[in-house]
Amino acid sequence: NNPPPSVSWVSADNQVKSGVATFDASAAPAPSGTARIVKWCLLFDGAPVASNVAVYAGNDGQIAQFATFTSATGCWNVSSGWPTTSLANARVRWDTTAWQPGAHTLQWTVTDSSGRTVTSSVLTFTTNNPPPSVSWVSADNQVKSGVATFDASAAPAPSGTARIVKWCL
């Protein structure tokens, strides 16, 4: 009767996020035995993540420090240089400003060194990223003659890391 490992979200479910969002999870091997946590696989909106760019190593985010990412599977495996390491913590961080506002989901599957797996609950969050702003600097309802100049100002939303890249008139 060998139980599987455990995995749970440290971050709260059903949050509203804007800008840069961080999500934490922790895992542990079964208390009986000698297994270690050796693999983390992440689903984002039901599909494997395609890039490890979102993994963040701060505050003991071991997955980024001691694991190697495989884009075909969306999984991080203990690196060969750390064969006795147990990956107890994971943290992912995204700049959500490129996403459409709405609901998103995250779910981990964790594997121990004995090959046993466990899947976390689904963590649901909603992005609410305001759009950029644009406004006229020139006064409205002016009478112009000859060469006319009209000035406008734009700014990205204060949350996130976006910048203004396109103007259409």
N, CA, C and O atoms as a DFTB+ gen file, in Angstrom:
676 C
 N C O
     1  1       0.847      -1.178       0.000
     2  2       0.000       0.000       0.000
     3  2       0.889       1.238       0.000
     4  3       1.077       1.885       1.030
     5  1       1.434       1.555      -1.173
     6  2       2.325       2.702      -1.297
     7  2       1.565       3.888      -1.865
     8  3       1.187       3.884      -3.037
     9  1       1.343       4.898      -1.045
    10  2       0.580       6.055      -1.513
    11  2       1.397       6.884      -2.513
    12  3       2.627       6.829      -2.520
    13  1       0.697       7.652      -3.357
    14  2       1.391       8.525      -4.306
    15  2       1.912       9.774      -3.599
    16  3       1.617       9.993      -2.424
    17  1       2.680      10.585      -4.307
    18  2       3.105      11.864      -3.731
    19  2       1.893      12.796      -3.595
    20  3       0.783      12.444      -3.993
    21  1       2.113      13.953      -3.046
    22  2       1.047      14.953      -2.928
    23  2       1.495      16.241      -3.619
    24  3       2.686      16.545      -3.680
    25  1       0.538      16.978      -4.128
    26  2       0.822      18.290      -4.715
    27  2      -0.367      19.195      -4.415
    28  3      -1.519      18.767      -4.495
    29  1      -0.084      20.436      -4.071
    30  2      -1.155      21.384      -3.780
    31  2      -0.714      22.793      -4.146
    32  3       0.474      23.115      -4.189
    33  1      -1.702      23.602      -4.403
    34  2      -1.452      25.007      -4.688
    35  2      -1.230      25.762      -3.388
    36  3      -1.966      25.571      -2.420
    37  1      -0.230      26.607      -3.365
    38  2      -0.031      27.531      -2.265
    39  2      -0.840      28.795      -2.552
    40  3      -1.397      29.410      -1.642
    41  1      -0.896      29.174      -3.836
    42  2      -1.673      30.338      -4.263
    43  2      -3.166      30.048      -4.136
    44  3      -3.613      28.920      -4.342
    45  1      -3.917      31.071      -3.798
    46  2      -5.366      30.930      -3.635
    47  2      -6.063      30.787      -4.983
    48  3      -5.621      31.343      -5.989
    49  1      -7.159      30.035      -4.986
    50  2      -7.970      29.827      -6.178
    51  2      -8.887      31.032      -6.401
    52  3      -9.173      31.794      -5.477
    53  1      -9.338      31.185      -7.643
    54  2     -10.328      32.197      -8.030
    55  2      -9.890      33.629      -7.741
    56  3     -10.675      34.432      -7.237
    57  1      -8.647      33.943      -8.056
    58  2      -8.156      35.302      -7.915
    59  2      -8.362      36.070      -9.218
    60  3      -8.496      35.469     -10.283
    61  1      -8.387      37.383      -9.130
    62  2      -8.364      38.247     -10.296
    63  2      -6.957      38.810     -10.384
    64  3      -6.447      39.379      -9.419
    65  1      -6.327      38.647     -11.552
    66  2      -4.937      39.070     -11.731
    67  2      -4.849      40.081     -12.856
    68  3      -5.590      39.997     -13.835
    69  1      -3.955      41.025     -12.719
    70  2      -3.613      41.927     -13.809
    71  2      -2.116      42.155     -13.743
    72  3      -1.509      42.100     -12.674
    73  1      -1.533      42.411     -14.894
    74  2      -0.091      42.609     -14.937
    75  2       0.657      41.314     -14.701
    76  3       0.284      40.270     -15.236
    77  1       1.707      41.376     -13.905
    78  2       2.520      40.201     -13.618
    79  2       1.843      39.381     -12.523
    80  3       1.531      39.899     -11.451
    81  1       1.621      38.100     -12.801
    82  2       0.942      37.211     -11.856
    83  2       1.870      36.058     -11.493
    84  3       2.527      35.492     -12.367
    85  1       1.927      35.710     -10.219
    86  2       2.769      34.634      -9.723
    87  2       1.884      33.579      -9.064
    88  3       0.948      33.901      -8.333
    89  1       2.205      32.292      -9.343
    90  2       1.451      31.179      -8.787
    91  2       2.430      30.171      -8.190
    92  3       3.387      29.768      -8.852
    93  1       2.194      29.761      -6.936
    94  2       3.076      28.852      -6.221
    95  2       2.381      27.531      -5.929
    96  3       1.177      27.485      -5.677
    97  1       3.170      26.450      -5.969
    98  2       2.676      25.124      -5.611
    99  2       3.763      24.399      -4.836
   100  3       4.942      24.738      -4.938
   101  1       3.359      23.393      -4.056
   102  2       4.336      22.575      -3.351
   103  2       3.951      21.109      -3.500
   104  3       2.780      20.772      -3.678
   105  1       4.956      20.248      -3.423
   106  2       4.747      18.806      -3.553
   107  2       5.606      18.089      -2.528
   108  3       6.604      18.620      -2.041
   109  1       5.192      16.871      -2.212
   110  2       5.958      16.051      -1.274
   111  2       5.798      14.592      -1.665
   112  3       4.719      14.172      -2.084
   113  1       6.871      13.817      -1.530
   114  2       6.720      12.374      -1.755
   115  2       5.896      11.777      -0.619
   116  3       5.698      12.411       0.418
   117  1       5.426      10.575      -0.823
   118  2       4.702       9.883       0.246
   119  2       5.613       9.798       1.468
   120  3       6.818       9.592       1.320
   121  1       5.062       9.951       2.666
   122  2       5.906       9.929       3.863
   123  2       6.587       8.580       4.098
   124  3       7.636       8.510       4.739
   125  1       5.986       7.517       3.578
   126  2       6.637       6.209       3.713
   127  2       7.520       5.986       2.491
   128  3       7.123       6.334       1.379
   129  1       8.654       5.440       2.662
   130  2       9.540       5.149       1.539
   131  2      10.632       6.180       1.367
   132  3      10.834       7.044       2.220
   133  1      11.337       6.077       0.247
   134  2      12.506       6.922      -0.004
   135  2      12.382       7.708      -1.306
   136  3      13.382       8.230      -1.801
   137  1      11.204       7.802      -1.861
   138  2      11.013       8.499      -3.140
   139  2      11.276      10.000      -2.992
   140  3      11.191      10.564      -1.901
   141  1      11.593      10.617      -4.112
   142  2      11.806      12.066      -4.217
   143  2      10.893      12.587      -5.320
   144  3      10.490      11.823      -6.197
   145  1      10.561      13.879      -5.291
   146  2       9.807      14.501      -6.378
   147  2      10.811      14.826      -7.482
   148  3      11.764      15.573      -7.261
   149  1      10.591      14.254      -8.684
   150  2      11.568      14.403      -9.760
   151  2      11.004      15.034     -11.034
   152  3      11.760      15.329     -11.960
   153  1       9.689      15.244     -11.092
   154  2       9.115      15.763     -12.334
   155  2       7.855      16.567     -12.039
   156  3       7.007      16.155     -11.247
   157  1       7.750      17.729     -12.694
   158  2       6.568      18.581     -12.630
   159  2       6.119      18.843     -14.068
   160  3       6.940      19.211     -14.909
   161  1       4.830      18.659     -14.362
   162  2       4.270      18.955     -15.682
   163  2       3.110      19.933     -15.490
   164  3       2.261      19.730     -14.622
   165  1       3.075      20.990     -16.299
   166  2       2.082      22.048     -16.108
   167  2       1.163      22.170     -17.319
   168  3       1.613      22.233     -18.463
   169  1      -0.148      22.201     -17.029
   170  2      -1.147      22.501     -18.045
   171  2      -1.633      23.922     -17.829
   172  3      -1.955      24.316     -16.708
   173  1      -1.684      24.684     -18.902
   174  2      -2.232      26.035     -18.889
   175  2      -3.451      26.022     -19.805
   176  3      -3.320      25.748     -20.998
   177  1      -4.606      26.307     -19.280
   178  2      -5.861      26.232     -20.035
   179  2      -6.013      24.877     -20.724
   180  3      -6.484      24.800     -21.859
   181  1      -5.610      23.808     -20.028
   182  2      -5.801      22.444     -20.512
   183  2      -4.747      21.916     -21.459
   184  3      -4.831      20.761     -21.876
   185  1      -3.754      22.718     -21.814
   186  2      -2.702      22.278     -22.738
   187  2      -1.337      22.417     -22.062
   188  3      -1.146      23.312     -21.238
   189  1      -0.375      21.531     -22.406
   190  2       0.966      21.657     -21.821
   191  2       1.585      23.013     -22.150
   192  3       1.456      23.506     -23.271
   193  1       2.251      23.604     -21.179
   194  2       2.949      24.862     -21.448
   195  2       4.039      24.593     -22.465
   196  3       4.664      23.534     -22.444
   197  1       4.268      25.534     -23.346
   198  2       5.225      25.333     -24.432
   199  2       6.577      25.971     -24.165
   200  3       7.516      25.781     -24.937
   201  1       6.685      26.723     -23.083
   202  2       7.927      27.430     -22.813
   203  2       8.170      27.491     -21.311
   204  3       7.235      27.596     -20.518
   205  1       9.429      27.425     -20.941
   206  2       9.760      27.556     -19.520
   207  2      10.038      29.003     -19.142
   208  3      10.525      29.267     -18.043
   209  1       9.744      29.931     -20.016
   210  2      10.020      31.331     -19.751
   211  2       9.250      31.838     -18.530
   212  3       9.650      32.825     -17.913
   213  1       8.163      31.179     -18.185
   214  2       7.351      31.636     -17.064
   215  2       7.848      31.150     -15.715
   216  3       7.377      31.624     -14.681
   217  1       8.785      30.220     -15.701
   218  2       9.235      29.676     -14.421
   219  2      10.173      30.669     -13.750
   220  3      11.054      31.256     -14.379
   221  1       9.959      30.829     -12.500
   222  2      10.674      31.827     -11.729
   223  2      11.299      31.152     -10.522
   224  3      10.646      30.347      -9.858
   225  1      12.543      31.465     -10.229
   226  2      13.275      30.736      -9.200
   227  2      13.237      31.392      -7.824
   228  3      13.762      30.818      -6.870
   229  1      12.651      32.539      -7.690
   230  2      12.669      33.226      -6.401
   231  2      11.931      32.471      -5.312
   232  3      11.076      31.633      -5.598
   233  1      12.259      32.765      -4.074
   234  2      11.622      32.156      -2.901
   235  2      11.586      30.643      -2.992
   236  3      10.526      30.039      -2.827
   237  1      12.710      30.031      -3.249
   238  2      12.838      28.580      -3.262
   239  2      12.040      27.926      -4.395
   240  3      11.524      26.822      -4.222
   241  1      11.932      28.584      -5.542
   242  2      11.287      27.978      -6.706
   243  2      12.248      26.966      -7.292
   244  3      12.900      27.241      -8.300
   245  1      12.345      25.801      -6.676
   246  2      13.368      24.807      -7.017
   247  2      13.287      24.322      -8.450
   248  3      14.306      23.937      -9.023
   249  1      12.127      24.331      -9.033
   250  2      11.960      23.790     -10.370
   251  2      12.875      24.513     -11.367
   252  3      13.411      23.882     -12.278
   253  1      13.056      25.816     -11.205
   254  2      13.889      26.572     -12.135
   255  2      15.376      26.346     -11.884
   256  3      16.182      26.469     -12.807
   257  1      15.744      26.022     -10.666
   258  2      17.150      25.880     -10.314
   259  2      17.701      24.486     -10.554
   260  3      18.878      24.338     -10.882
   261  1      16.874      23.462     -10.396
   262  2      17.389      22.095     -10.408
   263  2      16.741      21.197     -11.454
   264  3      16.948      19.983     -11.430
   265  1      15.957      21.769     -12.376
   266  2      15.243      20.949     -13.352
   267  2      15.488      21.446     -14.769
   268  3      15.853      22.601     -14.987
   269  1      15.280      20.552     -15.721
   270  2      15.419      20.850     -17.144
   271  2      14.041      20.745     -17.790
   272  3      13.307      19.785     -17.553
   273  1      13.699      21.734     -18.604
   274  2      12.381      21.798     -19.236
   275  2      12.395      21.099     -20.593
   276  3      13.373      21.188     -21.335
   277  1      11.290      20.396     -20.916
   278  2      11.093      19.771     -22.220
   279  2       9.827      20.374     -22.826
   280  3       8.729      20.142     -22.320
   281  1       9.970      21.144     -23.900
   282  2       8.826      21.857     -24.467
   283  2       7.785      20.927     -25.075
   284  3       6.609      21.289     -25.123
   285  1       8.171      19.751     -25.539
   286  2       7.202      18.827     -26.148
   287  2       6.176      18.323     -25.137
   288  3       5.053      17.984     -25.508
   289  1       6.557      18.273     -23.867
   290  2       5.664      17.727     -22.846
   291  2       5.184      18.759     -21.829
   292  3       4.220      18.504     -21.107
   293  1       5.837      19.915     -21.758
   294  2       5.502      20.895     -20.735
   295  2       5.949      20.458     -19.359
   296  3       5.348      20.839     -18.355
   297  1       7.020      19.646     -19.307
   298  2       7.492      19.080     -18.038
   299  2       8.912      19.518     -17.707
   300  3       9.735      19.767     -18.587
   301  1       9.164      19.601     -16.412
   302  2      10.496      19.856     -15.878
   303  2      10.922      18.595     -15.146
   304  3      10.186      18.093     -14.296
   305  1      12.114      18.073     -15.468
   306  2      12.680      16.885     -14.826
   307  2      13.933      17.283     -14.064
   308  3      14.657      18.189     -14.475
   309  1      14.187      16.602     -12.950
   310  2      15.414      16.858     -12.197
   311  2      16.599      16.748     -13.152
   312  3      16.725      15.771     -13.890
   313  1      17.458      17.749     -13.132
   314  2      18.642      17.754     -13.991
   315  2      19.599      16.656     -13.570
   316  3      19.670      16.297     -12.395
   317  1      20.334      16.127     -14.537
   318  2      21.271      15.036     -14.247
   319  2      22.349      15.447     -13.253
   320  3      22.908      14.596     -12.561
   321  1      22.643      16.730     -13.176
   322  2      23.648      17.201     -12.228
   323  2      23.148      17.236     -10.786
   324  3      23.932      17.483      -9.870
   325  1      21.860      16.992     -10.573
   326  2      21.264      17.034      -9.240
   327  2      20.479      15.748      -8.985
   328  3      19.289      15.825      -8.679
   329  1      21.091      14.580      -9.096
   330  2      20.340      13.319      -9.059
   331  2      19.635      13.012      -7.738
   332  3      18.712      12.197      -7.723
   333  1      20.029      13.625      -6.649
   334  2      19.380      13.325      -5.364
   335  2      18.431      14.434      -4.913
   336  3      17.890      14.375      -3.809
   337  1      18.229      15.437      -5.754
   338  2      17.369      16.558      -5.407
   339  2      15.904      16.159      -5.487
   340  3      15.496      15.443      -6.401
   341  1      15.121      16.624      -4.530
   342  2      13.668      16.476      -4.566
   343  2      13.084      17.859      -4.829
   344  3      13.342      18.797      -4.074
   345  1      12.300      17.990      -5.892
   346  2      11.733      19.271      -6.296
   347  2      10.457      19.548      -5.501
   348  3       9.362      19.184      -5.928
   349  1      10.603      20.181      -4.368
   350  2       9.468      20.371      -3.467
   351  2       8.597      21.568      -3.820
   352  3       7.427      21.602      -3.440
   353  1       9.134      22.547      -4.533
   354  2       8.398      23.780      -4.792
   355  2       8.476      24.191      -6.253
   356  3       9.484      23.967      -6.923
   357  1       7.412      24.788      -6.729
   358  2       7.396      25.344      -8.079
   359  2       6.709      26.701      -8.040
   360  3       5.784      26.930      -7.260
   361  1       7.174      27.577      -8.884
   362  2       6.581      28.912      -9.004
   363  2       6.584      29.277     -10.475
   364  3       7.600      29.144     -11.158
   365  1       5.452      29.733     -10.955
   366  2       5.384      30.257     -12.314
   367  2       4.924      31.703     -12.239
   368  3       4.156      32.090     -11.359
   369  1       5.412      32.482     -13.182
   370  2       5.131      33.908     -13.186
   371  2       4.977      34.365     -14.628
   372  3       5.849      34.105     -15.458
   373  1       3.882      35.039     -14.931
   374  2       3.631      35.534     -16.276
   375  2       3.271      37.008     -16.248
   376  3       2.711      37.508     -15.273
   377  1       3.603      37.697     -17.337
   378  2       3.055      39.019     -17.586
   379  2       1.775      38.771     -18.366
   380  3       1.825      38.414     -19.543
   381  1       0.653      38.952     -17.736
   382  2      -0.636      38.591     -18.334
   383  2      -1.198      39.667     -19.253
   384  3      -2.290      39.493     -19.792
   385  1      -0.491      40.764     -19.446
   386  2      -1.057      41.856     -20.240
   387  2      -1.244      41.500     -21.706
   388  3      -1.987      42.193     -22.401
   389  1      -0.606      40.453     -22.204
   390  2      -0.788      40.040     -23.597
   391  2      -2.024      39.156     -23.768
   392  3      -2.395      38.840     -24.899
   393  1      -2.654      38.760     -22.693
   394  2      -3.809      37.867     -22.757
   395  2      -5.096      38.675     -22.791
   396  3      -5.156      39.801     -22.297
   397  1      -6.124      38.080     -23.384
   398  2      -7.457      38.663     -23.321
   399  2      -7.986      38.508     -21.893
   400  3      -7.720      37.497     -21.243
   401  1      -8.718      39.483     -21.410
   402  2      -9.329      39.322     -20.089
   403  2     -10.262      38.112     -20.081
   404  3     -10.961      37.844     -21.058
   405  1     -10.259      37.398     -18.974
   406  2     -11.136      36.242     -18.839
   407  2     -10.539      35.180     -17.947
   408  3      -9.482      35.371     -17.344
   409  1     -11.238      34.046     -17.870
   410  2     -10.834      32.946     -16.990
   411  2      -9.735      32.101     -17.615
   412  3      -9.730      31.867     -18.823
   413  1      -8.810      31.648     -16.787
   414  2      -7.711      30.758     -17.188
   415  2      -7.525      29.710     -16.094
   416  3      -7.960      29.898     -14.958
   417  1      -6.869      28.598     -16.454
   418  2      -6.636      27.528     -15.484
   419  2      -5.194      27.049     -15.531
   420  3      -4.526      27.121     -16.562
   421  1      -4.731      26.558     -14.384
   422  2      -3.423      25.919     -14.248
   423  2      -3.624      24.594     -13.510
   424  3      -4.472      24.489     -12.625
   425  1      -2.831      23.584     -13.886
   426  2      -2.892      22.302     -13.185
   427  2      -1.539      21.608     -13.319
   428  3      -0.985      21.509     -14.414
   429  1      -1.016      21.127     -12.187
   430  2       0.258      20.406     -12.142
   431  2       0.020      18.906     -12.084
   432  3      -0.959      18.451     -11.493
   433  1       0.915      18.136     -12.698
   434  2       1.048      16.705     -12.445
   435  2       2.471      16.494     -11.967
   436  3       3.421      16.921     -12.623
   437  1       2.621      15.841     -10.836
   438  2       3.919      15.635     -10.204
   439  2       4.217      14.138     -10.182
   440  3       3.331      13.317      -9.946
   441  1       5.487      13.799     -10.433
   442  2       5.920      12.404     -10.428
   443  2       7.065      12.239      -9.435
   444  3       7.958      13.081      -9.345
   445  1       7.019      11.124      -8.683
   446  2       8.131      10.857      -7.765
   447  2       9.117       9.885      -8.413
   448  3       8.867       9.360      -9.498
   449  1      10.225       9.657      -7.739
   450  2      11.293       8.818      -8.291
   451  2      10.901       7.350      -8.403
   452  3      11.628       6.567      -9.015
   453  1       9.771       6.962      -7.826
   454  2       9.270       5.597      -7.982
   455  2       8.284       5.489      -9.145
   456  3       7.737       4.416      -9.402
   457  1       8.058       6.610      -9.853
   458  2       7.165       6.605     -11.000
   459  2       5.697       6.842     -10.670
   460  3       4.847       6.760     -11.556
   461  1       5.389       7.133      -9.422
   462  2       4.001       7.404      -9.030
   463  2       3.688       8.864      -9.321
   464  3       4.528       9.741      -9.120
   465  1       2.461       9.120      -9.800
   466  2       2.069      10.487     -10.147
   467  2       0.832      10.906      -9.372
   468  3       0.068      10.075      -8.880
   469  1       0.656      12.211      -9.279
   470  2      -0.528      12.807      -8.687
   471  2      -0.778      14.117      -9.431
   472  3       0.160      14.795      -9.851
   473  1      -2.035      14.456      -9.585
   474  2      -2.417      15.683     -10.278
   475  2      -3.069      16.632      -9.285
   476  3      -3.899      16.226      -8.471
   477  1      -2.687      17.891      -9.362
   478  2      -3.237      18.897      -8.456
   479  2      -4.675      19.227      -8.836
   480  3      -5.162      18.853      -9.903
   481  1      -5.323      19.926      -7.947
   482  2      -6.615      20.509      -8.296
   483  2      -6.360      21.578      -9.359
   484  3      -5.232      22.039      -9.531
   485  1      -7.402      21.957     -10.054
   486  2      -7.290      23.021     -11.055
   487  2      -7.333      24.359     -10.328
   488  3      -8.224      24.612      -9.517
   489  1      -6.369      25.201     -10.627
   490  2      -6.347      26.557     -10.081
   491  2      -6.939      27.471     -11.149
   492  3      -6.436      27.541     -12.270
   493  1      -8.003      28.161     -10.791
   494  2      -8.661      29.062     -11.727
   495  2      -8.354      30.497     -11.333
   496  3      -8.376      30.847     -10.153
   497  1      -8.070      31.318     -12.324
   498  2      -7.869      32.743     -12.082
   499  2      -8.435      33.510     -13.267
   500  3      -8.589      32.963     -14.358
   501  1      -8.734      34.749     -13.047
   502  2      -9.284      35.609     -14.090
   503  2      -8.327      36.766     -14.322
   504  3      -7.876      37.413     -13.377
   505  1      -8.022      37.020     -15.593
   506  2      -7.201      38.187     -15.906
   507  2      -8.113      39.365     -16.173
   508  3      -9.159      39.230     -16.808
   509  1      -7.711      40.503     -15.687
   510  2      -8.457      41.736     -15.882
   511  2      -7.441      42.820     -16.168
   512  3      -7.070      43.596     -15.287
   513  1      -7.000      42.861     -17.403
   514  2      -5.979      43.825     -17.796
   515  2      -6.614      44.965     -18.573
   516  3      -7.192      44.757     -19.640
   517  1      -6.504      46.162     -18.035
   518  2      -7.082      47.301     -18.754
   519  2      -6.319      47.553     -20.055
   520  3      -5.133      47.240     -20.154
   521  1      -6.995      48.113     -21.040
   522  2      -6.327      48.419     -22.305
   523  2      -5.440      49.656     -22.147
   524  3      -5.487      50.330     -21.119
   525  1      -4.633      49.950     -23.168
   526  2      -3.869      51.203     -23.119
   527  2      -4.824      52.394     -23.204
   528  3      -6.007      52.233     -23.508
   529  1      -4.307      53.566     -22.937
   530  2      -5.130      54.774     -23.037
   531  2      -4.557      55.687     -24.111
   532  3      -3.351      55.704     -24.355
   533  1      -5.427      56.429     -24.734
   534  2      -5.021      57.436     -25.722
   535  2      -5.931      58.640     -25.561
   536  3      -7.133      58.498     -25.335
   537  1      -5.355      59.814     -25.678
   538  2      -6.151      61.034     -25.554
   539  2      -5.527      62.133     -26.396
   540  3      -4.326      62.137     -26.667
   541  1      -6.371      63.056     -26.797
   542  2      -5.882      64.207     -27.557
   543  2      -5.253      65.211     -26.604
   544  3      -5.801      65.493     -25.538
   545  1      -4.107      65.747     -26.988
   546  2      -3.483      66.838     -26.257
   547  2      -4.036      68.152     -26.804
   548  3      -4.252      69.108     -26.059
   549  1      -4.262      68.183     -28.124
   550  2      -4.843      69.371     -28.768
   551  2      -6.275      69.576     -28.295
   552  3      -7.009      68.617     -28.058
   553  1      -6.656      70.827     -28.163
   554  2      -8.011      71.156     -27.716
   555  2      -9.028      70.781     -28.793
   556  3      -8.733      70.840     -29.986
   557  1     -10.209      70.401     -28.364
   558  2     -11.308      70.016     -29.250
   559  2     -11.995      71.268     -29.804
   560  3     -11.955      72.329     -29.182
   561  1     -12.619      71.139     -30.963
   562  2     -13.438      72.182     -31.588
   563  2     -12.672      73.474     -31.851
   564  3     -13.199      74.562     -31.617
   565  1     -11.436      73.368     -32.335
   566  2     -10.654      74.542     -32.704
   567  2     -10.930      74.902     -34.163
   568  3     -11.319      74.046     -34.957
   569  1     -10.732      76.142     -34.500
   570  2     -10.770      76.585     -35.897
   571  2      -9.322      76.671     -36.349
   572  3      -8.515      77.362     -35.728
   573  1      -8.985      75.960     -37.448
   574  2      -7.607      75.915     -37.939
   575  2      -7.573      76.457     -39.359
   576  3      -8.544      76.317     -40.103
   577  1      -6.468      77.072     -39.735
   578  2      -6.226      77.464     -41.122
   579  2      -4.757      77.253     -41.409
   580  3      -3.935      77.301     -40.494
   581  1      -4.417      77.023     -42.648
   582  2      -3.033      76.747     -43.016
   583  2      -2.626      75.360     -42.537
   584  3      -3.429      74.427     -42.569
   585  1      -1.401      75.227     -42.100
   586  2      -0.899      73.942     -41.613
   587  2      -1.461      73.715     -40.205
   588  3      -1.315      74.559     -39.320
   589  1      -2.092      72.584     -40.022
   590  2      -2.697      72.273     -38.720
   591  2      -1.923      71.135     -38.060
   592  3      -1.547      70.167     -38.721
   593  1      -1.693      71.254     -36.788
   594  2      -1.013      70.215     -36.014
   595  2      -1.958      69.739     -34.919
   596  3      -2.607      70.531     -34.236
   597  1      -2.013      68.431     -34.778
   598  2      -2.855      67.840     -33.742
   599  2      -1.994      66.865     -32.942
   600  3      -1.349      65.987     -33.516
   601  1      -1.985      67.014     -31.659
   602  2      -1.155      66.174     -30.800
   603  2      -2.023      65.229     -29.971
   604  3      -3.112      65.585     -29.520
   605  1      -1.510      64.029     -29.789
   606  2      -2.178      63.031     -28.951
   607  2      -1.143      62.385     -28.038
   608  3       0.061      62.460     -28.284
   609  1      -1.630      61.759     -26.997
   610  2      -0.768      61.091     -26.038
   611  2      -1.322      59.690     -25.776
   612  3      -2.537      59.511     -25.690
   613  1      -0.443      58.700     -25.649
   614  2      -0.861      57.327     -25.357
   615  2       0.006      56.764     -24.244
   616  3       1.160      57.156     -24.072
   617  1      -0.573      55.838     -23.492
   618  2       0.166      55.182     -22.406
   619  2      -0.321      53.748     -22.276
   620  3      -1.517      53.485     -22.405
   621  1       0.598      52.812     -22.019
   622  2       0.149      51.439     -21.746
   623  2      -0.539      51.401     -20.394
   624  3      -0.412      52.326     -19.592
   625  1      -1.262      50.332     -20.152
   626  2      -1.886      50.155     -18.841
   627  2      -0.790      50.155     -17.775
   628  3       0.311      49.669     -18.031
   629  1      -1.069      50.686     -16.596
   630  2      -0.032      50.744     -15.568
   631  2       0.389      49.372     -15.037
   632  3       1.466      49.244     -14.456
   633  1      -0.447      48.347     -15.227
   634  2      -0.073      47.002     -14.790
   635  2       0.700      46.310     -15.902
   636  3       0.433      46.545     -17.080
   637  1       1.642      45.471     -15.544
   638  2       2.372      44.695     -16.543
   639  2       3.572      45.424     -17.099
   640  3       4.057      46.390     -16.511
   641  1       4.050      44.951     -18.241
   642  2       5.266      45.485     -18.856
   643  2       5.050      45.896     -20.300
   644  3       6.016      46.044     -21.049
   645  1       3.791      46.085     -20.708
   646  2       3.488      46.450     -22.095
   647  2       3.997      47.840     -22.409
   648  3       4.247      48.646     -21.513
   649  1       4.148      48.109     -23.700
   650  2       4.530      49.429     -24.181
   651  2       3.707      49.717     -25.440
   652  3       3.185      48.791     -26.060
   653  1       3.589      50.982     -25.820
   654  2       2.847      51.357     -27.014
   655  2       3.718      51.037     -28.222
   656  3       4.859      51.493     -28.309
   657  1       3.178      50.247     -29.161
   658  2       3.960      49.837     -30.324
   659  2       3.311      50.191     -31.658
   660  3       3.931      50.022     -32.708
   661  1       2.056      50.687     -31.631
   662  2       1.385      50.947     -32.896
   663  2       0.364      52.054     -32.731
   664  3      -0.392      52.088     -31.759
   665  1       0.355      52.963     -33.701
   666  2      -0.634      54.039     -33.774
   667  2      -1.364      53.921     -35.108
   668  3      -0.722      53.729     -36.141
   669  1      -2.660      54.031     -35.109
   670  2      -3.447      54.075     -36.352
   671  2      -4.351      55.296     -36.271
   672  3      -4.983      55.545     -35.244
   673  1      -4.410      56.061     -37.372
   674  2      -5.229      57.263     -37.385
   675  2      -6.271      57.156     -38.464
   676  3      -7.070      58.075     -38.643
